[in-house]
Amino acid sequence: MKKLFLVIALLLNSYWGICQMGTRSSVKAGVSYVLFGSGDLVGINYYNEYNHSLNPYMTIAPSLHVGYGIRDEGYARFTKASISLDPNFFVSPMRFDRSKIRLGIGPSLRYTSSSLPSSYGYSLVGPLPDDPTEQATYAFNLNYMRPMSYWAVGYTVALEGELTLDRGWSTGIRASFQNYTSGETVANIGLNVGYRF
């Protein structure tokens, strides 16, 4: 009976040790190149992320993203700014000694403010009365079929490679794609740095 008790105690101790190793947390900050829509606006995205490991292979990782994109047409500049909350769930199917690959999916809530119209152009109005006839004026036509500021829900799919450095630091590269009910898509690729505690 004493041997059985000793074996059970050792098994439970090993199980608790493995669970404690897998439930570590980390924070990450990343910067990525972002494409809004089909590349109609390009810009930069910054995000903060908190990671809580459920076990060595699964992680819950809520993140807050702030993005800004510009499209310059020469005669007009359009901008788009957004902030989103993405509570993602990551699985690590491939783990190595100091690195791992993570696949993530989760919902996304995004607020967007955009000056990009649904269609735009210019038309020739004609020469000004005080100018020579070869100089003409143009009228800019901007058509907005949707609101300039709006909320949208959607989903995020992410692929990330992570390399563990010394003293709890890590670095990685991430690519993600987001699709929203408003019909908008957002694609990101960039680098991040993290600290595990």
Helices and strands as residue ranges (DSSP letters): H 2-22, E 25-36, E 41-55, E 58-72, E 77-95, E 99-114, E 119-127, E 136-143, E 149-164, G 166-168, E 169-180, E 185-196
